[in-house]
Each structure stands twice: as C-alpha cells, then as structure tokens.
Amino acid sequence: MPCEGRIPRLSSIKMTTSQKHRDFVAEPMGEKPVGSLAGIGEVLGKKLEERGFDKAYVVLGQFLVLKKDEDLFREWLKDTCGANAKQSRDCFGCLREWCDAFL
C-alpha cells in the first residue's frame, strides 16, 4: 500500500521519458536555457529565470549542491518555482540521467 501524503520517489516508479528528456540527455549541456530541462515549461522557466536560474547548468549546480538527493532537489524546485510532483520528478530524472552520462 503506498504511503499516503508522500510524493513517490523516482527510484520507486517505472517511467517513460519525454522527447524533451531524451533530447536533453543526448548531448552536453552547454548554454541550454533552463526551459530545455524536462519538467520545466515556459511558466516555471520564467519563475526560475527571475530567481537567477536562467540556464540549465545553473539548475544543475543546485542539483549538485544538494548532492543529487531526490527529496531535497524536488522540494527545492517546488519552493523555488512552484513545480508540482510530476514536473519536479521529470526535472530530477533528467538531471540525474544527464549526470550519469556526462559526469
């Protein structure tokens, strides 16, 4: 029985990835805008930009500062730009997979 009131962790969910996710993790990050991250659309991207997170690599920096911890990163994303459970899960998975491929 799932825990009530808890957001399921990415590691406990079987998921398919979006084309946006696959495109992001397929190549080095470079100067990609924050909106290129899976789970981050126009509205969340604008909120992140307003808080100084204008590039995907700046969000990656926060991801690494939080030691790639899923719960901490997803909570940070929710607090910073209002990401919902799916958006934060998609963004976390995108960054985790990118790190696995390139770091």
C-alpha positions as CSV (number, residue, x, y, z in Angstrom):
1,M,0.0,0.0,0.0
2,P,1.5,3.4,-1.0
3,C,2.3,5.9,1.7
4,E,-0.4,8.5,1.8
5,G,0.6,12.1,1.5
6,R,4.1,11.3,0.2
7,I,5.3,12.0,-3.3
8,P,6.6,8.8,-4.8
9,R,10.3,8.8,-5.4
10,L,11.6,8.5,-8.9
11,S,13.6,5.4,-7.9
12,S,10.4,3.6,-7.0
13,I,8.5,4.4,-10.2
14,K,8.7,2.8,-13.6
15,M,8.6,5.7,-16.0
16,T,8.9,6.6,-19.6
17,T,10.7,9.7,-20.6
18,S,9.6,12.5,-22.8
19,Q,11.2,13.5,-26.1
20,K,12.4,16.7,-24.3
21,H,14.1,14.5,-21.7
22,R,15.7,12.3,-24.3
23,D,16.9,15.3,-26.3
24,F,18.4,16.9,-23.2
25,V,20.4,13.9,-22.0
26,A,21.6,13.1,-25.5
27,E,24.3,15.8,-25.6
28,P,26.4,18.1,-23.4
29,M,24.6,20.9,-21.6
30,G,26.5,23.9,-22.9
31,E,24.4,27.1,-22.7
32,K,21.0,25.4,-22.9
33,P,18.2,27.6,-21.4
34,V,16.5,26.4,-18.2
35,G,13.4,25.6,-20.2
36,S,15.2,22.9,-22.0
37,L,15.1,20.7,-18.8
38,A,12.3,18.1,-18.7
39,G,9.5,19.2,-16.5
40,I,10.3,22.9,-16.9
41,G,8.0,24.7,-19.3
42,E,7.5,28.4,-20.1
43,V,5.9,29.3,-16.7
44,L,8.3,27.5,-14.4
45,G,11.2,28.6,-16.6
46,K,10.3,32.2,-16.2
47,K,10.0,31.8,-12.4
48,L,13.4,30.2,-12.3
49,E,14.9,32.9,-14.5
50,E,13.5,35.6,-12.2
51,R,15.4,33.9,-9.3
52,G,18.7,33.8,-11.2
53,F,18.4,30.2,-12.6
54,D,18.5,31.2,-16.3
55,K,20.5,28.3,-17.7
56,A,20.2,24.6,-17.3
57,Y,23.7,24.4,-15.9
58,V,22.7,26.8,-13.0
59,V,19.9,24.4,-12.0
60,L,22.5,21.5,-12.4
61,G,24.7,23.4,-9.9
62,Q,21.9,23.5,-7.4
63,F,21.2,19.8,-8.1
64,L,24.9,19.0,-7.3
65,V,24.9,21.3,-4.2
66,L,22.0,19.2,-2.9
67,K,24.2,16.1,-3.5
68,K,21.8,14.7,-6.2
69,D,19.3,14.0,-3.4
70,E,15.9,13.5,-4.9
71,D,13.8,14.6,-2.0
72,L,15.9,17.8,-1.4
73,F,16.0,18.7,-5.0
74,R,12.3,18.2,-5.6
75,E,11.4,20.2,-2.5
76,W,13.8,23.0,-3.6
77,L,12.2,23.1,-7.1
78,K,8.7,23.2,-5.5
79,D,9.7,26.0,-3.2
80,T,11.6,28.0,-5.9
81,C,9.2,27.9,-8.8
82,G,6.1,26.0,-7.7
83,A,6.8,22.8,-9.6
84,N,4.3,20.1,-9.0
85,A,5.2,16.4,-8.3
86,K,5.4,15.4,-12.0
87,Q,7.4,18.4,-13.0
88,S,9.9,18.0,-10.2
89,R,10.2,14.3,-10.8
90,D,10.8,14.8,-14.5
91,C,13.4,17.5,-13.9
92,F,15.2,15.4,-11.3
93,G,15.2,12.4,-13.6
94,C,16.5,14.5,-16.5
95,L,19.4,15.9,-14.4
96,R,20.2,12.5,-12.8
97,E,20.4,10.8,-16.2
98,W,22.5,13.6,-17.7
99,C,25.0,13.3,-14.8
100,D,25.2,9.6,-15.2
101,A,26.1,10.1,-18.9
102,F,28.4,13.1,-18.6
103,L,30.0,13.3,-15.1
